[in-house]
Amino acid sequence: MSPKRGEGVAPPAGGEWEVRYGTSDAVKGWEDLCRQAESNTVWAWSQVRSNPAPAPPTSRHHRLKGQLKTGRHNGRDLPLWQIEVTSKSRVWYLLDEERRTVWLVHAGTAHPKITD
């Protein structure tokens, strides 16, 4: 069905990455981030859609290191990236370059305990 006047405009194909939830916990965490840090979460959303692997990485948006540098999704090991949404909150996602898909695996208003 073709769009009609007054409906939302779809983004152009191919320009942005698809973003999907990779875990159930990420769903709730994302909702919490949206409530607690709306403008910063909008910025994070924009980053994962348009530039999920910045070169060079920044202190607020970078690939994780060591044992956390990859994660497994659908039987494949993928690079694990982090965006610092606020000083404590983080978004972690797996980058599937082949499918141009970002799999959100963690979103939270507190610093992830696994990094302590």
Backbone as numpy.savetxt, mean C-alpha at the origin, in Angstrom:
# Nx Ny Nz CAx CAy CAz Cx Cy Cz
-22.24 -1.34 -19.68 -23.07 -0.17 -19.68 -22.18 1.07 -19.68
-22.46 2.01 -20.53 -21.69 3.24 -20.64 -22.00 4.17 -19.47
-20.99 4.94 -19.03 -21.24 5.91 -17.96 -22.20 6.99 -18.43
-22.83 7.60 -17.45 -23.80 8.66 -17.74 -23.37 9.94 -17.01
-23.93 11.05 -17.45 -23.64 12.33 -16.82 -23.89 12.23 -15.32
-22.96 12.78 -14.55 -23.09 12.77 -13.10 -22.37 11.61 -12.43
-21.96 10.58 -13.19 -21.26 9.43 -12.62 -19.76 9.73 -12.52
-19.08 8.94 -11.71 -17.64 9.09 -11.54 -16.89 8.79 -12.83
-15.76 9.46 -12.99 -14.90 9.27 -14.16 -13.85 8.23 -13.82
-13.74 7.21 -14.64 -12.75 6.15 -14.42 -11.36 6.68 -14.77
-10.33 6.25 -14.02 -8.97 6.67 -14.36 -8.53 6.02 -15.67
-7.58 6.62 -16.37 -7.08 6.02 -17.60 -6.43 4.66 -17.31
-6.57 3.74 -18.22 -5.98 2.41 -18.05 -4.46 2.49 -18.15
-3.79 1.67 -17.35 -2.35 1.52 -17.46 -1.51 2.50 -16.68
-2.08 3.59 -16.20 -1.28 4.59 -15.53 -1.02 4.29 -14.07
-1.93 3.62 -13.41 -1.79 3.40 -11.99 -1.80 1.92 -11.67
-1.30 1.60 -10.50 -1.27 0.23 -10.02 -2.58 -0.10 -9.33
-2.98 -1.36 -9.43 -4.16 -1.82 -8.72 -3.75 -2.10 -7.28
-4.59 -1.73 -6.33 -4.32 -1.95 -4.90 -5.39 -2.89 -4.38
-4.95 -3.99 -3.74 -5.88 -4.98 -3.19 -5.44 -5.34 -1.78
-6.41 -5.74 -0.97 -6.10 -6.22 0.38 -5.47 -7.60 0.26
-4.34 -7.78 0.92 -3.67 -9.07 0.94 -3.98 -9.86 2.19
-4.50 -9.18 3.23 -4.87 -9.85 4.48 -6.15 -9.21 5.03
-6.85 -9.97 5.86 -8.05 -9.44 6.51 -7.69 -8.36 7.52
-6.56 -8.53 8.21 -6.13 -7.52 9.19 -5.87 -6.17 8.53
-5.40 -6.20 7.29 -5.13 -4.95 6.57 -6.42 -4.16 6.32
-7.53 -4.85 6.17 -8.82 -4.18 5.94 -9.16 -3.28 7.12
-9.15 -3.84 8.33 -9.48 -3.06 9.52 -8.44 -1.98 9.77
-7.17 -2.33 9.61 -6.11 -1.35 9.82 -6.22 -0.16 8.89
-6.58 -0.41 7.63 -6.74 0.67 6.67 -7.89 1.59 7.08
-8.99 1.00 7.53 -10.12 1.80 7.99 -9.72 2.67 9.18
-8.94 2.10 10.11 -8.47 2.87 11.26 -7.58 4.03 10.83
-6.68 3.76 9.89 -5.80 4.82 9.39 -6.61 5.94 8.74
-7.60 5.57 7.96 -8.44 6.58 7.29 -9.14 7.48 8.30
-9.56 6.92 9.43 -10.23 7.71 10.47 -9.24 8.59 11.23
-8.06 8.06 11.54 -7.13 8.76 12.43 -6.17 9.70 11.72
-5.85 9.43 10.47 -4.86 10.26 9.76 -5.28 10.38 8.29
-6.42 11.00 8.07 -7.02 11.01 6.74 -6.08 11.57 5.66
-5.53 12.75 5.87 -4.73 13.35 4.80 -3.45 12.55 4.53
-2.82 12.04 5.57 -1.62 11.22 5.39 -1.95 9.90 4.70
-3.12 9.34 4.99 -3.53 8.10 4.36 -3.86 8.33 2.88
-4.41 9.46 2.56 -4.65 9.82 1.15 -3.31 9.90 0.43
-2.31 10.51 1.06 -0.97 10.59 0.47 -0.41 9.19 0.25
-0.54 8.30 1.24 -0.03 6.93 1.11 -0.73 6.20 -0.04
-2.04 6.36 -0.14 -2.82 5.76 -1.22 -2.30 6.23 -2.57
-2.06 7.51 -2.68 -1.55 8.07 -3.92 -0.19 7.46 -4.28
0.66 7.27 -3.28 1.98 6.70 -3.52 1.91 5.26 -4.02
1.09 4.42 -3.38 1.03 3.02 -3.81 0.36 2.89 -5.17
-0.53 3.79 -5.52 -1.18 3.74 -6.83 -0.27 4.22 -7.95
0.53 5.24 -7.69 1.28 5.86 -8.77 2.78 5.56 -8.76
3.36 5.33 -7.58 4.80 5.14 -7.48 5.14 4.20 -6.32
4.76 2.93 -6.43 4.93 2.02 -5.29 6.37 1.63 -5.00
7.29 1.88 -5.92 8.70 1.54 -5.70 9.56 2.74 -6.09
9.56 3.79 -5.26 10.28 5.01 -5.64 11.79 4.77 -5.75
12.37 5.43 -6.73 13.82 5.36 -6.90 14.33 6.80 -6.97
15.10 7.21 -6.00 15.53 6.43 -4.84 14.44 6.39 -3.77
14.51 5.36 -2.92 13.56 5.29 -1.80 13.80 6.46 -0.84
12.80 6.76 -0.04 12.93 7.82 0.95 12.86 7.22 2.35
13.08 8.04 3.35 13.00 7.55 4.74 11.56 7.19 5.10
10.58 7.76 4.42 9.17 7.46 4.70 8.57 6.41 3.77
9.28 6.06 2.70 8.74 5.13 1.71 9.90 4.30 1.14
10.01 3.07 1.64 11.16 2.26 1.25 10.86 0.77 1.37
11.73 -0.03 0.78 11.62 -1.48 0.90 12.16 -1.88 2.26
11.53 -2.88 2.87 12.01 -3.39 4.14 13.27 -4.20 3.91
14.02 -4.44 4.99 15.33 -5.11 4.88 15.35 -6.42 5.66
16.42 -7.16 5.47 16.64 -8.40 6.21 15.56 -9.43 5.94
15.11 -10.08 7.00 14.08 -11.12 6.87 12.75 -10.57 6.39
12.56 -9.27 6.51 11.29 -8.65 6.10 11.33 -8.11 4.67
12.41 -8.35 3.94 12.50 -7.74 2.61 11.58 -8.38 1.57
11.07 -9.58 1.87 10.11 -10.21 0.97 8.97 -10.81 1.79
7.86 -11.01 1.11 6.71 -11.68 1.72 6.12 -12.63 0.69
5.33 -13.54 1.15 4.76 -14.55 0.26 3.29 -14.26 0.02
2.90 -14.31 -1.24 1.50 -14.12 -1.61 1.18 -15.02 -2.79
0.13 -15.83 -2.64 -0.29 -16.78 -3.69 0.88 -17.62 -4.20
1.71 -18.10 -3.26 2.81 -18.99 -3.61 4.02 -18.31 -4.22
4.06 -16.99 -4.21 5.19 -16.27 -4.79 5.82 -15.34 -3.77
7.14 -15.24 -3.80 7.86 -14.28 -2.96 7.90 -12.95 -3.69
7.46 -11.90 -2.99 7.39 -10.56 -3.58 8.09 -9.56 -2.67
8.64 -8.49 -3.22 9.27 -7.45 -2.40 8.26 -6.80 -1.46
8.68 -6.59 -0.21 7.83 -5.98 0.82 8.29 -4.54 1.05
7.35 -3.62 0.87 7.63 -2.19 1.01 6.86 -1.61 2.19
7.32 -0.45 2.66 6.68 0.24 3.78 6.51 1.72 3.46
5.37 2.24 3.89 5.16 3.69 3.90 4.87 4.09 5.34
5.61 5.07 5.81 5.37 5.64 7.14 4.28 6.68 6.97
3.08 6.36 7.45 1.93 7.24 7.29 1.99 8.38 8.30
2.29 8.05 9.54 2.57 9.04 10.59 3.80 8.52 11.32
4.22 9.20 12.39 5.41 8.76 13.10 5.26 7.34 13.66
4.03 6.90 13.92 3.81 5.56 14.45 3.14 4.61 13.47
2.30 5.13 12.61 1.51 4.25 11.74 2.26 3.88 10.47
1.97 2.67 9.99 2.66 2.14 8.82 1.68 1.42 7.90
2.06 1.39 6.62 1.41 0.56 5.62 2.51 -0.30 5.02
2.27 -1.61 4.99 3.19 -2.54 4.34 2.47 -3.17 3.16
3.18 -3.34 2.07 2.56 -3.95 0.90 3.58 -4.75 0.11
3.06 -5.77 -0.55 3.85 -6.60 -1.46 3.67 -6.05 -2.86
4.76 -5.98 -3.59 4.75 -5.40 -4.92 4.83 -6.50 -5.98
3.75 -6.69 -6.69 3.67 -7.68 -7.76 3.82 -6.94 -9.09
5.06 -6.81 -9.53 5.34 -6.05 -10.75 4.74 -6.71 -11.98
4.74 -8.03 -12.01 4.20 -8.76 -13.16 2.73 -8.42 -13.41
1.97 -8.29 -12.34 0.53 -8.01 -12.45 0.18 -6.54 -12.18
1.20 -5.72 -11.95 1.00 -4.30 -11.58 -0.03 -4.16 -10.47
0.19 -4.99 -9.44 -0.72 -5.02 -8.30 0.05 -4.84 -7.01
-0.50 -4.05 -6.13 0.03 -3.84 -4.78 -0.89 -4.60 -3.84
-0.32 -5.50 -3.03 -1.09 -6.29 -2.06 -0.86 -5.72 -0.67
-1.84 -5.03 -0.14 -1.75 -4.43 1.19 -1.81 -5.54 2.24
-0.71 -5.73 2.98 -0.67 -6.82 3.95 -0.67 -6.33 5.40
-0.40 -5.05 5.61 -0.46 -4.49 6.96 -0.80 -3.01 6.85
-1.71 -2.58 7.68 -1.99 -1.16 7.85 -2.34 -1.00 9.31
-1.69 -0.07 9.98 -1.96 0.08 11.39 -1.57 1.43 11.93
-2.22 1.80 13.02 -1.97 3.08 13.65 -0.84 3.01 14.68
-0.32 1.82 14.92 0.81 1.64 15.83 1.96 1.02 15.07
3.17 1.27 15.53 4.35 0.70 14.90 4.28 -0.82 14.96
4.54 -1.53 13.85 4.45 -3.00 13.86 5.44 -3.61 14.86
4.94 -4.50 15.71 5.78 -5.10 16.76 6.89 -5.96 16.18
6.70 -6.54 15.01 7.69 -7.42 14.41 9.01 -6.70 14.12
8.97 -5.37 14.02 10.18 -4.59 13.74 10.92 -4.16 15.00
10.32 -4.39 16.17 10.97 -3.98 17.44 12.17 -4.86 17.76
